[in-house]
Amino acid sequence: MHEGVPQADGAIRPEPTMDVADVGRAVAYMASLPADANVLTMTVMANGMPFIGRG
């Protein structure tokens, strides 16, 4: 990812990344909720990602 991956326009560019611990904290938060609560949706992504759901 840091060295570059193919893009939709054929260019090779690095992709933004994030620390896996940030994802772990999001999962731990959802797991810590009481049984009568739920998280309908949560998007955890690196800053600078150009689109949600591409690929």
VEXDREN-2710 file (C-alpha; in Angstrom, 1 decimal):
% VEXDREN-2710
k/r/px/py/pz
1/MET/0.0/0.0/0.0
2/HIS/2.8/2.5/0.9
3/GLU/4.7/1.7/-2.3
4/GLY/1.7/2.1/-4.5
5/VAL/-1.1/0.1/-6.0
6/PRO/-3.0/0.3/-9.3
7/GLN/-5.7/3.0/-9.5
8/ALA/-8.8/3.2/-11.6
9/ASP/-7.0/5.5/-14.1
10/GLY/-4.1/3.0/-14.4
11/ALA/-1.6/5.1/-12.3
12/ILE/0.3/3.6/-9.4
13/ARG/-0.1/5.6/-6.2
14/PRO/0.3/4.9/-2.5
15/GLU/-2.9/4.4/-0.5
16/PRO/-3.5/6.0/2.9
17/THR/-3.2/3.5/5.8
18/MET/-4.1/3.5/9.4
19/ASP/-3.0/1.7/12.6
20/VAL/-4.7/-1.6/13.2
21/ALA/-5.2/-0.6/16.9
22/ASP/-7.7/2.0/15.7
23/VAL/-9.8/-0.7/14.2
24/GLY/-9.4/-2.8/17.3
25/ARG/-10.7/0.1/19.5
26/ALA/-13.8/0.3/17.2
27/VAL/-14.5/-3.4/17.6
28/ALA/-13.9/-3.3/21.3
29/TYR/-16.4/-0.4/21.6
30/MET/-19.1/-2.3/19.8
31/ALA/-18.4/-5.4/21.9
32/SER/-18.7/-3.3/25.1
33/LEU/-22.2/-2.2/24.4
34/PRO/-25.0/-3.7/26.3
35/ALA/-27.1/-6.5/24.7
36/ASP/-30.0/-4.2/24.1
37/ALA/-27.9/-1.7/22.0
38/ASN/-26.5/-2.1/18.5
39/VAL/-24.3/-0.3/16.0
40/LEU/-26.2/-0.2/12.7
41/THR/-23.2/1.0/10.8
42/MET/-19.7/2.2/11.5
43/THR/-17.1/3.2/8.9
44/VAL/-13.5/3.1/10.1
45/MET/-11.1/4.3/7.4
46/ALA/-7.7/6.0/7.0
47/ASN/-7.7/9.8/6.6
48/GLY/-7.2/10.6/3.0
49/MET/-9.1/7.7/1.4
50/PRO/-10.7/9.2/-1.7
51/PHE/-13.9/7.1/-1.8
52/ILE/-16.0/4.9/0.4
53/GLY/-16.7/1.5/-1.0
54/ARG/-14.5/1.6/-4.0
55/GLY/-13.0/-1.7/-5.3
END
